[in-house]
Amino acid sequence: MNSSRYFTLKKARIGNNCPECYSNDSLELTFKQTLIESKFYKAITNETTSELRCLNCELQIFPVRWTDDIERVVDYHKRGLKTKPKSIQLKPIAGVIIAVVVAVITAIVLFATGIISY
């Protein structure tokens, strides 16, 4: 039931040659961070991914095809990347479930200790 999505942190055009079509200034580097969403919570993880696309030949360039120059530029951009901190946000249904569980546990403890009798 969990669904993982990504949101874009940074997009940058880099001036390296495309390894496929050899065009200059058509590579676009995109950094994305993972967002997990379920029925009960939304969470941002520390996991980031990078994607390199050529806007001229419209292909995704995988890391196997990267040249040393491209790797250096990607590392440079990765060092300057500002990621969002890891966080968890509960949805209203999770809050209701937690409140009900706490109320039931409190009632059980109060009945067991004899503070409240039925």
Secondary structure, DSSP 8 states (H G I E B T S, - for coil): --EEEEEEEEEEEE-S--TTT--SS-EEEEEEEEEEE-SSEEEEEEEEEEEEEETTTTEEE-GGG--HHHHHHHHHHHHT------EEEE-HHHHHHHHHHHHHHHHHHHHHHTSS--
